[in-house]
Amino acid sequence: PGPPISYVGMLVFVFFTHYEIANSTLWIYAGFTILVVLADYYLPILGTRMGGGGKAAERGAIAGLIIGLFFMPFGIFLGPLLGAVIGEIISGATTKKALKSGVGSFMGFMAATMMKVVLAVAISVRVLYALLK
């Protein structure tokens, strides 16, 4: 939830202080926020598919992500990977194929996470720039 919360924080900063950020900048960050939120949902699925996984791996990765939330902090990282592997194995895939789809799911998850971090930092830097301007 980092980028949407960061963006809302930037809006609060702009509308409730005397500092200014251009409307065009606010719209650009809104667009990036929407893109990153969508990527957060689709990149793990895309990574699973690129790793050769099927629907079972996708469902397993989603289930692993949800279950992993209860085993923070490592569960959030390992859940999608293990879920995709287990889903593929249950569907009858070989261990090698299951591991490949699990790694793909993990890489998609990490790519989405990095995008969220970069955008949240960019929003923070933009607000700090407005403060120091």
Wavefront OBJ file of the C-alpha trace (Angstrom):
o trace
v 0.000 0.000 0.000
v 3.026 2.314 -0.018
v 2.512 4.266 -3.264
v -1.212 5.035 -2.786
v -0.592 6.129 0.808
v 2.418 8.196 -0.283
v 0.363 9.817 -3.024
v -2.481 10.653 -0.643
v 0.116 12.105 1.730
v 1.415 14.296 -1.081
v -2.122 15.492 -1.824
v -2.687 16.308 1.852
v 0.620 18.172 1.850
v -0.374 20.216 -1.197
v -3.954 20.994 -0.190
v -3.409 21.694 3.514
v -0.168 23.669 3.502
v 1.058 26.745 1.694
v 3.610 24.713 -0.297
v 2.935 24.116 -3.982
v 3.439 21.261 -6.407
v 2.282 21.754 -10.001
v -0.995 20.108 -11.030
v 0.765 18.397 -13.923
v 3.189 16.813 -11.448
v 0.280 15.598 -9.308
v -1.368 14.016 -12.370
v 1.874 12.340 -13.432
v 2.337 10.836 -9.983
v -1.318 9.749 -9.987
v -0.728 7.911 -13.265
v 2.419 6.231 -11.954
v 0.609 5.247 -8.765
v -2.185 3.579 -10.728
v 0.330 1.778 -12.974
v 2.334 0.503 -10.015
v -0.789 -0.733 -8.210
v -1.829 -2.656 -11.336
v 1.700 -3.992 -11.803
v 1.670 -5.200 -8.207
v -1.189 -7.539 -9.088
v -0.058 -8.648 -12.540
v 3.743 -8.970 -12.392
v 3.749 -12.046 -10.131
v 1.235 -13.716 -12.467
v 3.303 -12.715 -15.489
v 6.460 -14.016 -13.802
v 4.733 -17.323 -13.083
v 3.649 -17.634 -16.715
v 7.102 -16.693 -17.994
v 8.503 -19.377 -15.720
v 6.283 -21.933 -17.425
v 3.646 -22.148 -14.723
v -0.033 -22.646 -15.362
v -3.230 -21.729 -13.559
v -2.380 -24.025 -10.626
v 0.896 -22.157 -10.066
v -0.895 -18.800 -10.287
v -3.495 -19.863 -7.752
v -0.793 -21.335 -5.542
v 1.210 -18.105 -5.657
v -1.857 -16.084 -4.640
v -2.669 -18.523 -1.829
v 0.981 -18.472 -0.733
v 0.967 -14.691 -0.641
v -2.138 -14.629 1.559
v -0.828 -17.346 3.895
v 2.591 -15.678 3.943
v 1.044 -12.550 5.442
v 0.651 -14.491 8.698
v 4.375 -15.329 8.786
v 5.935 -11.889 8.390
v 8.483 -10.802 7.370
v 9.780 -13.836 5.477
v 6.362 -15.256 4.615
v 5.567 -12.333 2.337
v 8.610 -13.229 0.211
v 8.558 -17.007 0.423
v 4.773 -17.471 0.269
v 4.312 -16.764 -3.466
v 7.342 -18.878 -4.363
v 6.307 -21.866 -2.264
v 2.656 -21.502 -3.272
v 3.506 -21.593 -6.980
v 5.770 -24.606 -6.505
v 3.174 -26.497 -4.473
v 0.408 -25.589 -6.936
v 2.428 -26.926 -9.860
v 3.386 -30.112 -8.035
v -0.245 -30.761 -7.081
v -1.246 -30.306 -10.726
v 1.222 -33.012 -11.736
v 4.170 -30.986 -13.009
v 7.750 -32.103 -12.547
v 9.764 -30.668 -9.678
v 12.012 -28.812 -12.123
v 9.060 -27.142 -13.844
v 7.464 -26.331 -10.488
v 10.640 -24.689 -9.215
v 10.985 -22.692 -12.430
v 7.450 -21.320 -12.131
v 8.027 -20.591 -8.433
v 11.148 -18.595 -9.209
v 9.238 -16.728 -11.923
v 6.518 -15.852 -9.434
v 9.110 -14.677 -6.920
v 10.885 -12.534 -9.527
v 7.599 -10.924 -10.564
v 6.791 -10.205 -6.926
v 10.234 -8.668 -6.356
v 9.954 -6.519 -9.495
v 6.598 -5.174 -8.333
v 7.986 -4.534 -4.855
v 10.939 -2.603 -6.266
v 8.590 -0.498 -8.391
v 6.559 0.359 -5.276
v 9.658 1.314 -3.314
v 11.023 3.495 -6.117
v 7.719 5.339 -6.548
v 7.228 5.879 -2.795
v 10.768 7.273 -2.530
v 10.210 9.492 -5.592
v 7.047 10.928 -4.056
v 8.861 11.536 -0.770
v 11.738 13.269 -2.541
v 9.309 15.475 -4.475
v 7.598 16.559 -1.256
v 10.946 17.248 0.396
v 11.988 19.291 -2.635
v 8.816 21.391 -2.252
v 9.661 21.933 1.432
v 13.181 23.067 0.679
v 12.300 25.185 -2.338
l 1 2 3 4 5 6 7 8 9 10 11 12 13 14 15 16 17 18 19 20 21 22 23 24 25 26 27 28 29 30 31 32 33 34 35 36 37 38 39 40 41 42 43 44 45 46 47 48 49 50 51 52 53 54 55 56 57 58 59 60 61 62 63 64 65 66 67 68 69 70 71 72 73 74 75 76 77 78 79 80 81 82 83 84 85 86 87 88 89 90 91 92 93 94 95 96 97 98 99 100 101 102 103 104 105 106 107 108 109 110 111 112 113 114 115 116 117 118 119 120 121 122 123 124 125 126 127 128 129 130 131 132 133
